Amino acid sequence: MSRWIFACLILLISSCSEEGKIADQVREIPGTKWNYDQIPEFPFVIDKPSMTYNFFLKLRIQKSYPYENLYLLTHIRTPDGKIQTKRVNFTLTDDLGRPLGKSTGNSIDYELPMFVNRKMEGAGQYSVALEQNLRDSVVNGIESIGVKIKEGNPVF
């Protein structure tokens, strides 16, 4: 009987994981003040270069965050050491200024598409670094930032 319960528990736990997820990482921003020189880096491994990948920004901000958007420079380091940089704008509010994320207490959580169906150069160790790219050298109200990466569609 106990083996049956244990097997059901293992099945339940394994079915709760997200299909195709290869990375889900978050870094806290000390004091909720993100400086230009703080560039968190998130390593990940691609072992199926025949797939595309979807990148999502994971963001937690305070309700006092002063802007309606967030500009980032994304730096993807390939296995051969090359760095590909792209500027990305994330809209955080609707037309009326209401947050598009999930509000809990004094914080708002977002999971926003960054790159959809991105082809990777091949198998190996990659990393993505996120650099804030707003006008202010220090951005207040950002609690944490991270990435989630999931398998997309096969490359044809």
Secondary structure as a PSIPRED ss2 file (coil, helix, strand):
# PSIPRED VFORMAT (PSIPRED V4.0)

   1 M C   1.000  0.000  0.000
   2 S H   0.000  1.000  0.000
   3 R H   0.000  1.000  0.000
   4 W H   0.000  1.000  0.000
   5 I H   0.000  1.000  0.000
   6 F H   0.000  1.000  0.000
   7 A H   0.000  1.000  0.000
   8 C H   0.000  1.000  0.000
   9 L H   0.000  1.000  0.000
  10 I H   0.000  1.000  0.000
  11 L H   0.000  1.000  0.000
  12 L H   0.000  1.000  0.000
  13 I H   0.000  1.000  0.000
  14 S H   0.000  1.000  0.000
  15 S H   0.000  1.000  0.000
  16 C C   1.000  0.000  0.000
  17 S C   1.000  0.000  0.000
  18 E C   1.000  0.000  0.000
  19 E C   1.000  0.000  0.000
  20 G C   1.000  0.000  0.000
  21 K E   0.000  0.000  1.000
  22 I E   0.000  0.000  1.000
  23 A E   0.000  0.000  1.000
  24 D E   0.000  0.000  1.000
  25 Q E   0.000  0.000  1.000
  26 V E   0.000  0.000  1.000
  27 R E   0.000  0.000  1.000
  28 E E   0.000  0.000  1.000
  29 I C   1.000  0.000  0.000
  30 P H   0.000  1.000  0.000
  31 G H   0.000  1.000  0.000
  32 T H   0.000  1.000  0.000
  33 K E   0.000  0.000  1.000
  34 W E   0.000  0.000  1.000
  35 N E   0.000  0.000  1.000
  36 Y C   1.000  0.000  0.000
  37 D C   1.000  0.000  0.000
  38 Q C   1.000  0.000  0.000
  39 I C   1.000  0.000  0.000
  40 P C   1.000  0.000  0.000
  41 E E   0.000  0.000  1.000
  42 F E   0.000  0.000  1.000
  43 P E   0.000  0.000  1.000
  44 F E   0.000  0.000  1.000
  45 V E   0.000  0.000  1.000
  46 I E   0.000  0.000  1.000
  47 D C   1.000  0.000  0.000
  48 K C   1.000  0.000  0.000
  49 P C   1.000  0.000  0.000
  50 S C   1.000  0.000  0.000
  51 M E   0.000  0.000  1.000
  52 T E   0.000  0.000  1.000
  53 Y E   0.000  0.000  1.000
  54 N E   0.000  0.000  1.000
  55 F E   0.000  0.000  1.000
  56 F E   0.000  0.000  1.000
  57 L E   0.000  0.000  1.000
  58 K E   0.000  0.000  1.000
  59 L E   0.000  0.000  1.000
  60 R E   0.000  0.000  1.000
  61 I E   0.000  0.000  1.000
  62 Q E   0.000  0.000  1.000
  63 K C   1.000  0.000  0.000
  64 S C   1.000  0.000  0.000
  65 Y C   1.000  0.000  0.000
  66 P C   1.000  0.000  0.000
  67 Y C   1.000  0.000  0.000
  68 E C   1.000  0.000  0.000
  69 N E   0.000  0.000  1.000
  70 L E   0.000  0.000  1.000
  71 Y E   0.000  0.000  1.000
  72 L E   0.000  0.000  1.000
  73 L E   0.000  0.000  1.000
  74 T E   0.000  0.000  1.000
  75 H E   0.000  0.000  1.000
  76 I E   0.000  0.000  1.000
  77 R E   0.000  0.000  1.000
  78 T C   1.000  0.000  0.000
  79 P C   1.000  0.000  0.000
  80 D C   1.000  0.000  0.000
  81 G C   1.000  0.000  0.000
  82 K C   1.000  0.000  0.000
  83 I E   0.000  0.000  1.000
  84 Q E   0.000  0.000  1.000
  85 T E   0.000  0.000  1.000
  86 K E   0.000  0.000  1.000
  87 R E   0.000  0.000  1.000
  88 V E   0.000  0.000  1.000
  89 N E   0.000  0.000  1.000
  90 F E   0.000  0.000  1.000
  91 T E   0.000  0.000  1.000
  92 L C   1.000  0.000  0.000
  93 T E   0.000  0.000  1.000
  94 D C   1.000  0.000  0.000
  95 D C   1.000  0.000  0.000
  96 L C   1.000  0.000  0.000
  97 G C   1.000  0.000  0.000
  98 R C   1.000  0.000  0.000
  99 P E   0.000  0.000  1.000
 100 L C   1.000  0.000  0.000
 101 G C   1.000  0.000  0.000
 102 K E   0.000  0.000  1.000
 103 S E   0.000  0.000  1.000
 104 T E   0.000  0.000  1.000
 105 G C   1.000  0.000  0.000
 106 N C   1.000  0.000  0.000
 107 S E   0.000  0.000  1.000
 108 I E   0.000  0.000  1.000
 109 D E   0.000  0.000  1.000
 110 Y E   0.000  0.000  1.000
 111 E E   0.000  0.000  1.000
 112 L E   0.000  0.000  1.000
 113 P E   0.000  0.000  1.000
 114 M E   0.000  0.000  1.000
 115 F E   0.000  0.000  1.000
 116 V E   0.000  0.000  1.000
 117 N E   0.000  0.000  1.000
 118 R E   0.000  0.000  1.000
 119 K E   0.000  0.000  1.000
 120 M C   1.000  0.000  0.000
 121 E C   1.000  0.000  0.000
 122 G C   1.000  0.000  0.000
 123 A C   1.000  0.000  0.000
 124 G E   0.000  0.000  1.000
 125 Q E   0.000  0.000  1.000
 126 Y E   0.000  0.000  1.000
 127 S E   0.000  0.000  1.000
 128 V E   0.000  0.000  1.000
 129 A E   0.000  0.000  1.000
 130 L E   0.000  0.000  1.000
 131 E E   0.000  0.000  1.000
 132 Q E   0.000  0.000  1.000
 133 N C   1.000  0.000  0.000
 134 L C   1.000  0.000  0.000
 135 R C   1.000  0.000  0.000
 136 D C   1.000  0.000  0.000
 137 S C   1.000  0.000  0.000
 138 V E   0.000  0.000  1.000
 139 V E   0.000  0.000  1.000
 140 N E   0.000  0.000  1.000
 141 G C   1.000  0.000  0.000
 142 I E   0.000  0.000  1.000
 143 E E   0.000  0.000  1.000
 144 S E   0.000  0.000  1.000
 145 I E   0.000  0.000  1.000
 146 G E   0.000  0.000  1.000
 147 V E   0.000  0.000  1.000
 148 K E   0.000  0.000  1.000
 149 I E   0.000  0.000  1.000
 150 K E   0.000  0.000  1.000
 151 E E   0.000  0.000  1.000
 152 G E   0.000  0.000  1.000
 153 N E   0.000  0.000  1.000
 154 P E   0.000  0.000  1.000
 155 V C   1.000  0.000  0.000
 156 F C   1.000  0.000  0.000
